[in-house]
């Protein structure tokens, strides 16, 4: 990663080109799906056991939701790019395929 969500044009270690990755909205969707499935049951448990004031519960779980989202989103985006690389999707591996075609007799 170059920033919080921006992917580098190439890998700093091996030089693999990453500019053609197509993560798009997938990481956002997966992050929301995972975060909601973690936070919603927690909200139900906290409400039934402790019965906090509504503003305390809203504030507390809003902070938890935002922090969990900020923690997960870059990691899930990295997983999406890694999956594309592993499956040779969206331009990953095109160079090696072209070299293999030229190497055949």
The first five atom37 places (N, CA, C, CB, O) and aatype in JSON, in Angstrom:
{
  "aatype": [20, 20, 20, 20, 20, 20, 20, 20, 20, 20, 20, 20, 20, 20, 20, 20, 20, 20, 20, 20, 20, 20, 20, 20, 20, 20, 20, 20, 20, 20, 20, 20, 20, 20, 20, 20, 20, 20, 20, 20, 20, 20, 20, 20, 20, 20, 20, 20, 20, 20, 20, 20, 20, 20, 20, 20, 20, 20, 20, 20, 20, 20, 20, 20, 20, 20, 20, 20, 20, 20, 20, 20, 20, 20, 20, 20, 20, 20, 20, 20, 20, 20, 20, 20, 20, 20, 20, 20, 20, 20, 20, 20, 20, 20, 20, 20, 20, 20, 20, 20, 20, 20, 20, 20, 20],
  "atom_mask": [
    [1, 1, 1, 1, 1],
    [1, 1, 1, 1, 1],
    [1, 1, 1, 1, 1],
    [1, 1, 1, 1, 1],
    [1, 1, 1, 1, 1],
    [1, 1, 1, 1, 1],
    [1, 1, 1, 1, 1],
    [1, 1, 1, 1, 1],
    [1, 1, 1, 1, 1],
    [1, 1, 1, 1, 1],
    [1, 1, 1, 1, 1],
    [1, 1, 1, 1, 1],
    [1, 1, 1, 1, 1],
    [1, 1, 1, 1, 1],
    [1, 1, 1, 1, 1],
    [1, 1, 1, 1, 1],
    [1, 1, 1, 1, 1],
    [1, 1, 1, 1, 1],
    [1, 1, 1, 1, 1],
    [1, 1, 1, 1, 1],
    [1, 1, 1, 1, 1],
    [1, 1, 1, 1, 1],
    [1, 1, 1, 1, 1],
    [1, 1, 1, 1, 1],
    [1, 1, 1, 1, 1],
    [1, 1, 1, 1, 1],
    [1, 1, 1, 1, 1],
    [1, 1, 1, 1, 1],
    [1, 1, 1, 1, 1],
    [1, 1, 1, 1, 1],
    [1, 1, 1, 1, 1],
    [1, 1, 1, 1, 1],
    [1, 1, 1, 1, 1],
    [1, 1, 1, 1, 1],
    [1, 1, 1, 1, 1],
    [1, 1, 1, 1, 1],
    [1, 1, 1, 1, 1],
    [1, 1, 1, 1, 1],
    [1, 1, 1, 1, 1],
    [1, 1, 1, 1, 1],
    [1, 1, 1, 1, 1],
    [1, 1, 1, 1, 1],
    [1, 1, 1, 1, 1],
    [1, 1, 1, 1, 1],
    [1, 1, 1, 1, 1],
    [1, 1, 1, 1, 1],
    [1, 1, 1, 1, 1],
    [1, 1, 1, 1, 1],
    [1, 1, 1, 1, 1],
    [1, 1, 1, 1, 1],
    [1, 1, 1, 1, 1],
    [1, 1, 1, 1, 1],
    [1, 1, 1, 1, 1],
    [1, 1, 1, 1, 1],
    [1, 1, 1, 1, 1],
    [1, 1, 1, 1, 1],
    [1, 1, 1, 1, 1],
    [1, 1, 1, 1, 1],
    [1, 1, 1, 1, 1],
    [1, 1, 1, 1, 1],
    [1, 1, 1, 1, 1],
    [1, 1, 1, 1, 1],
    [1, 1, 1, 1, 1],
    [1, 1, 1, 1, 1],
    [1, 1, 1, 1, 1],
    [1, 1, 1, 1, 1],
    [1, 1, 1, 1, 1],
    [1, 1, 1, 1, 1],
    [1, 1, 1, 1, 1],
    [1, 1, 1, 1, 1],
    [1, 1, 1, 1, 1],
    [1, 1, 1, 1, 1],
    [1, 1, 1, 1, 1],
    [1, 1, 1, 1, 1],
    [1, 1, 1, 1, 1],
    [1, 1, 1, 1, 1],
    [1, 1, 1, 1, 1],
    [1, 1, 1, 1, 1],
    [1, 1, 1, 1, 1],
    [1, 1, 1, 1, 1],
    [1, 1, 1, 1, 1],
    [1, 1, 1, 1, 1],
    [1, 1, 1, 1, 1],
    [1, 1, 1, 1, 1],
    [1, 1, 1, 1, 1],
    [1, 1, 1, 1, 1],
    [1, 1, 1, 1, 1],
    [1, 1, 1, 1, 1],
    [1, 1, 1, 1, 1],
    [1, 1, 1, 1, 1],
    [1, 1, 1, 1, 1],
    [1, 1, 1, 1, 1],
    [1, 1, 1, 1, 1],
    [1, 1, 1, 1, 1],
    [1, 1, 1, 1, 1],
    [1, 1, 1, 1, 1],
    [1, 1, 1, 1, 1],
    [1, 1, 1, 1, 1],
    [1, 1, 1, 1, 1],
    [1, 1, 1, 1, 1],
    [1, 1, 1, 1, 1],
    [1, 1, 1, 1, 1],
    [1, 1, 1, 1, 1],
    [1, 1, 1, 1, 1],
    [1, 1, 1, 1, 1]
  ],
  "atom_positions": [
    [[0.83, -1.18, 0.0], [0.0, 0.0, 0.0], [0.88, 1.25, 0.0], [-0.95, -0.01, 1.21], [1.96, 1.29, 0.6]],
    [[0.39, 2.26, -0.67], [1.09, 3.54, -0.7], [0.48, 4.48, 0.32], [1.04, 4.16, -2.11], [1.19, 5.27, 0.94]],
    [[-0.82, 4.4, 0.51], [-1.53, 5.21, 1.5], [-2.45, 4.3, 2.29], [-2.33, 6.36, 0.81], [-2.18, 3.11, 2.45]],
    [[-3.55, 4.87, 2.77], [-4.48, 4.06, 3.55], [-5.15, 3.01, 2.68], [-5.53, 4.95, 4.22], [-5.34, 1.87, 3.11]],
    [[-5.53, 3.38, 1.45], [-6.19, 2.44, 0.55], [-5.58, 2.36, -0.84], [-7.61, 2.8, 0.42], [-5.92, 1.47, -1.61]],
    [[-4.68, 3.27, -1.18], [-4.13, 3.26, -2.52], [-3.02, 2.21, -2.63], [-3.59, 4.65, -2.89], [-2.15, 2.09, -1.77]],
    [[-3.1, 1.46, -3.72], [-2.13, 0.39, -3.97], [-0.97, 0.97, -4.77], [-2.79, -0.8, -4.73], [-1.18, 1.77, -5.68]],
    [[0.23, 0.57, -4.43], [1.41, 1.01, -5.18], [1.31, 0.53, -6.62], [2.72, 0.48, -4.51], [0.61, -0.44, -6.92]],
    [[2.02, 1.2, -7.52], [2.04, 0.77, -8.92], [2.82, -0.52, -9.1], [2.64, 1.86, -9.8], [2.53, -1.31, -10.01]],
    [[3.8, -0.74, -8.23], [4.56, -1.99, -8.28], [5.02, -2.35, -6.88], [5.77, -1.87, -9.25], [5.1, -1.49, -5.99]],
    [[5.34, -3.62, -6.68], [5.77, -4.12, -5.37], [7.15, -3.57, -5.04], [5.78, -5.66, -5.34], [8.06, -3.6, -5.88]],
    [[7.31, -3.08, -3.82], [8.6, -2.52, -3.4], [9.66, -3.6, -3.23], [8.44, -1.74, -2.1], [10.85, -3.3, -3.27]],
    [[9.25, -4.85, -3.04], [10.2, -5.93, -2.79], [10.58, -6.66, -4.08], [9.61, -6.91, -1.79], [11.76, -6.78, -4.41]],
    [[9.57, -7.14, -4.82], [9.87, -7.98, -5.99], [9.69, -7.27, -7.32], [9.0, -9.2, -5.97], [10.13, -7.78, -8.36]],
    [[9.05, -6.09, -7.32], [8.87, -5.35, -8.56], [7.65, -5.76, -9.37], [10.08, -5.5, -9.4], [7.47, -5.25, -10.47]],
    [[6.81, -6.65, -8.86], [5.58, -7.07, -9.55], [4.71, -5.85, -9.81], [4.81, -8.13, -8.73], [4.49, -5.05, -8.9]],
    [[4.21, -5.71, -11.03], [3.34, -4.58, -11.37], [1.97, -4.8, -10.75], [3.23, -4.41, -12.91], [1.37, -5.86, -10.91]],
    [[1.49, -3.79, -10.04], [0.2, -3.88, -9.37], [-0.81, -2.85, -9.89], [0.38, -3.7, -7.89], [-1.94, -2.78, -9.41]],
    [[-0.39, -2.04, -10.86], [-1.24, -0.94, -11.31], [-2.53, -1.39, -11.96], [-0.48, -0.09, -12.28], [-3.48, -0.61, -12.03]],
    [[-2.61, -2.62, -12.42], [-3.8, -3.09, -13.12], [-4.77, -3.85, -12.22], [-3.4, -3.96, -14.25], [-5.72, -4.45, -12.72]],
    [[-4.54, -3.82, -10.91], [-5.45, -4.51, -9.99], [-6.83, -3.88, -10.07], [-4.92, -4.46, -8.54], [-6.96, -2.68, -10.33]],
    [[-7.86, -4.69, -9.82], [-9.24, -4.22, -9.92], [-10.02, -4.57, -8.66], [-9.93, -4.82, -11.16], [-11.01, -5.3, -8.73]],
    [[-9.6, -4.09, -7.51], [-10.3, -4.39, -6.27], [-11.65, -3.67, -6.21], [-9.44, -4.0, -5.07], [-12.61, -4.23, -5.68]],
    [[-11.74, -2.46, -6.72], [-12.97, -1.67, -6.79], [-13.73, -1.64, -5.47], [-13.86, -2.21, -7.88], [-13.17, -1.24, -4.45]],
    [[-14.99, -2.07, -5.46], [-15.83, -1.98, -4.27], [-15.84, -3.26, -3.45], [-17.23, -1.62, -4.66], [-16.47, -3.31, -2.4]],
    [[-15.17, -4.28, -3.89], [-15.15, -5.56, -3.17], [-14.65, -5.45, -1.73], [-14.3, -6.54, -3.9], [-15.3, -5.96, -0.83]],
    [[-13.51, -4.79, -1.49], [-13.03, -4.66, -0.12], [-13.99, -3.9, 0.79], [-11.69, -3.96, -0.11], [-14.15, -4.26, 1.95]],
    [[-14.62, -2.87, 0.28], [-15.58, -2.11, 1.09], [-16.77, -2.99, 1.45], [-16.06, -0.86, 0.33], [-17.21, -3.0, 2.6]],
    [[-17.28, -3.72, 0.49], [-18.41, -4.62, 0.73], [-18.05, -5.68, 1.77], [-18.85, -5.29, -0.58], [-18.81, -5.91, 2.7]],
    [[-16.9, -6.33, 1.62], [-16.49, -7.38, 2.55], [-16.23, -6.81, 3.95], [-15.23, -8.08, 2.03], [-16.55, -7.46, 4.94]],
    [[-15.66, -5.62, 4.02], [-15.41, -4.99, 5.33], [-16.71, -4.7, 6.05], [-14.59, -3.7, 5.15], [-16.84, -4.98, 7.24]],
    [[-17.67, -4.14, 5.34], [-18.96, -3.86, 5.97], [-19.64, -5.15, 6.39], [-19.87, -3.07, 5.01], [-20.21, -5.22, 7.48]],
    [[-19.59, -6.16, 5.55], [-20.21, -7.45, 5.87], [-19.62, -8.05, 7.15], [-20.04, -8.43, 4.71], [-20.36, -8.5, 8.03]],
    [[-18.31, -8.06, 7.24], [-17.65, -8.64, 8.41], [-17.89, -7.79, 9.65], [-16.14, -8.79, 8.15], [-18.2, -8.32, 10.72]],
    [[-17.75, -6.49, 9.52], [-17.9, -5.6, 10.67], [-19.32, -5.64, 11.23], [-17.54, -4.16, 10.28], [-19.5, -5.69, 12.44]],
    [[-20.31, -5.64, 10.36], [-21.69, -5.69, 10.83], [-21.98, -7.02, 11.53], [-22.66, -5.5, 9.65], [-22.69, -7.05, 12.53]],
    [[-21.43, -8.11, 11.01], [-21.64, -9.4, 11.65], [-20.93, -9.52, 12.99], [-21.18, -10.51, 10.73], [-21.28, -10.38, 13.8]],
    [[-19.96, -8.7, 13.24], [-19.3, -8.69, 14.55], [-19.97, -7.7, 15.52], [-17.82, -8.32, 14.38], [-20.12, -8.0, 16.71]],
    [[-20.37, -6.54, 15.01], [-20.89, -5.49, 15.87], [-22.36, -5.72, 16.24], [-20.72, -4.14, 15.2], [-22.75, -5.48, 17.38]],
    [[-23.19, -6.17, 15.3], [-24.62, -6.31, 15.57], [-24.93, -7.28, 16.71], [-25.34, -6.77, 14.32], [-25.71, -6.93, 17.6]],
    [[-24.34, -8.47, 16.74], [-24.61, -9.35, 17.89], [-24.07, -8.76, 19.2], [-24.0, -10.72, 17.66], [-24.66, -8.95, 20.26]],
    [[-22.95, -8.06, 19.11], [-22.41, -7.42, 20.31], [-23.36, -6.37, 20.85], [-21.05, -6.78, 20.01], [-23.53, -6.23, 22.06]],
    [[-23.98, -5.62, 19.95], [-24.96, -4.62, 20.38], [-26.14, -5.27, 21.09], [-25.45, -3.81, 19.16], [-26.62, -4.77, 22.11]],
    [[-26.61, -6.36, 20.55], [-27.74, -7.07, 21.15], [-27.38, -7.6, 22.54], [-28.18, -8.23, 20.25], [-28.17, -7.48, 23.48]],
    [[-26.21, -8.16, 22.66], [-25.76, -8.7, 23.95], [-25.6, -7.58, 24.98], [-24.44, -9.47, 23.79], [-26.06, -7.71, 26.12]],
    [[-24.94, -6.5, 24.58], [-24.74, -5.37, 25.51], [-26.08, -4.79, 25.94], [-23.86, -4.28, 24.86], [-26.28, -4.47, 27.11]],
    [[-27.0, -4.64, 24.99], [-28.3, -4.05, 25.33], [-29.09, -4.95, 26.28], [-29.11, -3.79, 24.06], [-29.69, -4.45, 27.23]],
    [[-29.1, -6.25, 26.04], [-29.91, -7.13, 26.89], [-29.28, -7.35, 28.26], [-30.1, -8.47, 26.21], [-30.01, -7.52, 29.24]],
    [[-27.98, -7.34, 28.36], [-27.32, -7.6, 29.64], [-27.18, -6.32, 30.48], [-25.94, -8.21, 29.41], [-27.5, -6.34, 31.67]],
    [[-26.72, -5.23, 29.9], [-26.39, -4.03, 30.67], [-27.42, -2.91, 30.59], [-25.08, -3.51, 30.21], [-27.45, -2.07, 31.49]],
    [[-28.25, -2.86, 29.58], [-29.24, -1.8, 29.36], [-28.65, -0.4, 29.51], [-30.39, -1.97, 30.33], [-29.1, 0.38, 30.36]],
    [[-27.62, -0.06, 28.7], [-27.03, 1.29, 28.81], [-27.97, 2.34, 28.23], [-25.66, 1.34, 28.09], [-28.94, 2.02, 27.54]],
    [[-27.67, 3.58, 28.52], [-28.41, 4.7, 27.93], [-28.22, 4.65, 26.42], [-27.93, 6.08, 28.52], [-27.15, 4.27, 25.94]],
    [[-29.24, 5.04, 25.66], [-29.13, 4.98, 24.19], [-27.96, 5.79, 23.63], [-30.41, 5.47, 23.56], [-27.29, 5.32, 22.71]],
    [[-27.7, 6.97, 24.16], [-26.61, 7.79, 23.62], [-25.26, 7.16, 23.92], [-26.67, 9.2, 24.19], [-24.33, 7.3, 23.13]],
    [[-25.13, 6.49, 25.05], [-23.86, 5.81, 25.38], [-23.64, 4.65, 24.43], [-23.86, 5.31, 26.85], [-22.54, 4.45, 23.91]],
    [[-24.71, 3.88, 24.21], [-24.59, 2.74, 23.31], [-24.31, 3.18, 21.88], [-25.87, 1.89, 23.36], [-23.46, 2.6, 21.2]],
    [[-25.0, 4.21, 21.41], [-24.8, 4.7, 20.05], [-23.39, 5.24, 19.86], [-25.82, 5.8, 19.72], [-22.74, 4.97, 18.85]],
    [[-22.92, 6.0, 20.83], [-21.57, 6.56, 20.74], [-20.51, 5.47, 20.81], [-21.34, 7.58, 21.86], [-19.58, 5.44, 20.0]],
    [[-20.65, 4.58, 21.77], [-19.66, 3.51, 21.93], [-19.56, 2.6, 20.73], [-19.99, 2.7, 23.14], [-18.46, 2.3, 20.26]],
    [[-20.71, 2.15, 20.23], [-20.67, 1.24, 19.09], [-20.31, 1.94, 17.78], [-22.0, 0.54, 18.95], [-19.78, 1.3, 16.87]],
    [[-20.59, 3.22, 17.68], [-20.14, 3.98, 16.5], [-18.61, 4.03, 16.46], [-20.73, 5.41, 16.51], [-18.0, 3.85, 15.41]],
    [[-18.02, 4.28, 17.61], [-16.56, 4.33, 17.69], [-15.97, 2.95, 17.38], [-16.1, 4.81, 19.09], [-14.99, 2.85, 16.64]],
    [[-16.55, 1.91, 17.95], [-16.07, 0.54, 17.69], [-16.2, 0.2, 16.21], [-16.87, -0.49, 18.54], [-15.28, -0.38, 15.62]],
    [[-17.33, 0.56, 15.6], [-17.56, 0.27, 14.19], [-16.54, 0.97, 13.3], [-18.97, 0.68, 13.79], [-15.97, 0.36, 12.39]],
    [[-16.3, 2.25, 13.56], [-15.34, 3.02, 12.74], [-13.93, 2.47, 12.91], [-15.38, 4.51, 13.12], [-13.21, 2.3, 11.93]],
    [[-13.52, 2.19, 14.15], [-12.16, 1.66, 14.37], [-11.97, 0.29, 13.74], [-11.87, 1.58, 15.87], [-10.93, 0.02, 13.14]],
    [[-12.97, -0.57, 13.87], [-12.87, -1.9, 13.26], [-12.83, -1.8, 11.74], [-14.06, -2.77, 13.7], [-12.09, -2.55, 11.09]],
    [[-13.61, -0.9, 11.18], [-13.59, -0.69, 9.73], [-12.24, -0.18, 9.26], [-14.69, 0.28, 9.32], [-11.7, -0.65, 8.26]],
    [[-11.68, 0.8, 10.0], [-10.38, 1.34, 9.61], [-9.27, 0.29, 9.74], [-10.04, 2.55, 10.46], [-8.3, 0.33, 8.98]],
    [[-9.4, -0.62, 10.67], [-8.41, -1.68, 10.82], [-8.53, -2.72, 9.71], [-8.56, -2.35, 12.19], [-7.52, -3.16, 9.15]],
    [[-9.76, -3.11, 9.38], [-9.96, -4.2, 8.42], [-9.83, -3.79, 6.96], [-11.3, -4.79, 8.64], [-9.33, -4.57, 6.15]],
    [[-10.26, -2.59, 6.61], [-10.35, -2.2, 5.19], [-9.03, -2.31, 4.42], [-10.84, -0.79, 5.1], [-9.04, -2.9, 3.34]],
    [[-7.9, -1.79, 4.9], [-6.67, -1.95, 4.12], [-6.22, -3.41, 4.01], [-5.55, -1.13, 4.75], [-5.68, -3.82, 2.99]],
    [[-6.45, -4.19, 5.06], [-6.05, -5.6, 5.03], [-6.9, -6.4, 4.06], [-6.14, -6.21, 6.44], [-6.39, -7.27, 3.34]],
    [[-8.19, -6.11, 4.03], [-9.06, -6.82, 3.1], [-8.77, -6.39, 1.67], [-10.54, -6.57, 3.44], [-8.85, -7.21, 0.75]],
    [[-8.44, -5.13, 1.45], [-8.06, -4.69, 0.1], [-6.79, -5.41, -0.35], [-7.85, -3.15, 0.06], [-6.69, -5.83, -1.5]],
    [[-5.83, -5.55, 0.56], [-4.63, -6.32, 0.24], [-4.94, -7.76, -0.09], [-3.65, -6.26, 1.39], [-4.32, -8.36, -0.97]],
    [[-5.92, -8.34, 0.62], [-6.32, -9.72, 0.33], [-6.96, -9.83, -1.05], [-7.29, -10.23, 1.4], [-6.75, -10.81, -1.76]],
    [[-7.76, -8.83, -1.44], [-8.37, -8.86, -2.76], [-7.3, -8.77, -3.86], [-9.37, -7.7, -2.91], [-7.37, -9.5, -4.85]],
    [[-6.33, -7.89, -3.68], [-5.25, -7.77, -4.68], [-4.43, -9.07, -4.71], [-4.32, -6.55, -4.35], [-4.05, -9.53, -5.79]],
    [[-4.16, -9.66, -3.55], [-3.41, -10.91, -3.5], [-4.18, -12.05, -4.17], [-3.1, -11.28, -2.05], [-3.58, -12.89, -4.84]],
    [[-5.5, -12.07, -4.0], [-6.31, -13.09, -4.66], [-6.26, -12.93, -6.17], [-7.75, -13.03, -4.17], [-6.17, -13.92, -6.9]],
    [[-6.33, -11.69, -6.64], [-6.22, -11.44, -8.08], [-4.87, -11.89, -8.6], [-6.45, -9.96, -8.39], [-4.78, -12.46, -9.68]],
    [[-3.83, -11.63, -7.84], [-2.48, -12.05, -8.26], [-2.38, -13.58, -8.28], [-1.4, -11.45, -7.31], [-1.84, -14.15, -9.23]],
    [[-2.9, -14.24, -7.24], [-2.8, -15.7, -7.14], [-3.59, -16.39, -8.25], [-3.3, -16.17, -5.78], [-3.17, -17.44, -8.74]],
    [[-4.73, -15.81, -8.64], [-5.58, -16.41, -9.68], [-5.24, -15.89, -11.07], [-7.04, -16.14, -9.38], [-5.89, -16.26, -12.05]],
    [[-4.22, -15.02, -11.16], [-3.78, -14.43, -12.43], [-4.93, -13.71, -13.14], [-3.21, -15.53, -13.36], [-5.16, -13.88, -14.33]],
    [[-5.65, -12.89, -12.37], [-6.79, -12.14, -12.89], [-6.38, -10.71, -13.23], [-7.95, -12.15, -11.88], [-5.42, -10.19, -12.66]],
    [[-7.11, -10.08, -14.14], [-7.0, -8.65, -14.46], [-5.58, -8.22, -14.83], [-7.46, -7.84, -13.29], [-5.12, -7.17, -14.38]],
    [[-4.91, -9.0, -15.64], [-3.6, -8.59, -16.12], [-2.42, -9.18, -15.39], [-3.49, -7.15, -16.07], [-1.3, -9.08, -15.88]],
    [[-2.62, -9.78, -14.22], [-1.52, -10.43, -13.52], [-1.13, -11.68, -14.29], [-1.89, -10.76, -12.05], [-2.0, -12.51, -14.59]],
    [[0.12, -11.84, -14.6], [0.6, -13.04, -15.27], [0.56, -12.98, -16.78], [-0.17, -14.19, -14.82], [0.95, -13.95, -17.43]],
    [[0.11, -11.88, -17.37], [0.07, -11.78, -18.83], [1.46, -11.82, -19.43], [-0.65, -10.52, -19.26], [1.67, -12.4, -20.49]],
    [[2.41, -11.19, -18.75], [3.77, -11.15, -19.26], [4.37, -12.55, -19.34], [4.64, -10.24, -18.39], [5.03, -12.88, -20.32]],
    [[4.15, -13.37, -18.31], [4.72, -14.72, -18.32], [4.04, -15.58, -19.37], [4.59, -15.36, -16.95], [4.69, -16.44, -19.96]],
    [[2.73, -15.37, -19.62], [2.05, -16.12, -20.67], [2.63, -15.78, -22.04], [0.54, -15.84, -20.65], [2.83, -16.66, -22.87]],
    [[2.91, -14.5, -22.27], [3.48, -14.07, -23.54], [4.88, -14.65, -23.72], [3.52, -12.54, -23.63], [5.25, -15.05, -24.82]],
    [[5.67, -14.7, -22.66], [7.0, -15.27, -22.74], [6.94, -16.77, -23.0], [7.79, -14.99, -21.46], [7.77, -17.31, -23.74]],
    [[5.97, -17.46, -22.41], [5.83, -18.9, -22.63], [5.45, -19.21, -24.08], [4.77, -19.48, -21.68], [5.89, -20.21, -24.63]],
    [[4.64, -18.36, -24.7], [4.24, -18.58, -26.09], [5.43, -18.42, -27.03], [3.12, -17.59, -26.49], [5.54, -19.15, -28.02]],
    [[6.33, -17.46, -26.72], [7.5, -17.24, -27.56], [8.55, -18.33, -27.36], [8.11, -15.88, -27.29], [9.38, -18.57, -28.24]],
    [[8.53, -18.97, -26.22], [9.55, -19.99, -25.91], [9.22, -21.34, -26.55], [9.69, -20.15, -24.41], [10.09, -22.2, -26.66]],
    [[7.97, -21.53, -26.97], [7.61, -22.82, -27.56], [8.22, -22.96, -28.95], [6.08, -22.97, -27.64], [8.33, -21.97, -29.68]],
    [[8.63, -24.19, -29.31], [9.23, -24.38, -30.65], [8.23, -24.37, -31.76], [9.98, -25.67, -30.71], [8.6, -24.51, -32.93]]
  ]
}
